Amino acid sequence: MPTLQLITVLLLLFALAIIQPSTSQTLQGKVSCVDCTLNYHLSDVKVSVKCDGVKKLVVATTENDGSFKANLPSDKKNCFAKVLGGPVQLYASGKDQISQIIKGKDYNSYTISTPLSFRTSCPPTTNCKTGKQVGSSKTVDLPLPPEWGLAPSSYYVPFFPIIGIP
């Protein structure tokens, strides 16, 4: 009889050890392209999430449809999402590049307050040299001597945004 109780207690402890309550707060959002074709893949666009009082910057990568998910820090206050760049040079206005993060419909879910959008070409009413370029996530490949036996440097620095300064 004590063996049966011991086995029951051990199974219960094992089940409780596997189940971990989710306390992470998830941001779900979407980016859109203003001048892209209908079947343009919005994947690999980098979106940063920054909260006041938190030193760590969270970076999310978009899926083919432009959606992204990021885990927010637990001590978040006044958070913003910002389009950083993509596989090609992007252009965005200030109001379309940054969005405040607000509480979503579900428990522990958050969303963006205004749509994040960008262009892949220079806006027609702006001079490209003075237009606000968001950036490109092309990697830097520094030449390393082959005798060192190291992988290409782009494996060590996977994301280097190219930021256009007007």
C-alpha positions, 0 to 999 in steps of 0.5 A: 500500500505505501508503495502505491502511494509513493508511486502516485506521489512520484507520478504527480510530482513528475507531471507538475515538473513538466507543466510550466505555467506560461508567464511570458507576455507575447507581442503579436504584430504585422508589417506591411509594404506600401509599394510591393506586389500582391505576392511579395514575401515580407519575410526577414524584416527585422522589428525591434521592441524597446521598453523604457527602463529595460536595457535589453532590446528584443528583435523579431523577424517577420514571416512571409505574411509580415507577421511577427512575435516577440516575448516582452520583458516582464517589467515593461513600461511604455514599449515601442516597436520599430522597423529596423530593416530587411533583406533589401533597402527599405524606406519609411516615414517616422510615423509608419516606422514606430508604433506603441505597444498596447494590451491585446484581446487575450491574456498576456498578449500585446499588439501594436497601436498603429500599423508598421509599414515601409516602401521598397523604393524611394517615395515619389515626393522625396529625394532619395538622398534625403529620404529616411532609409530604414536599412538593410540586413545584409551581413558583413563578411570580413576576410579571415585567413583560411588557415585559421579554420574559422567560419565566415564572419557573417556567421558571427555577426548575423545582422548589421543594419545599414542606416541611411542618414539624411 
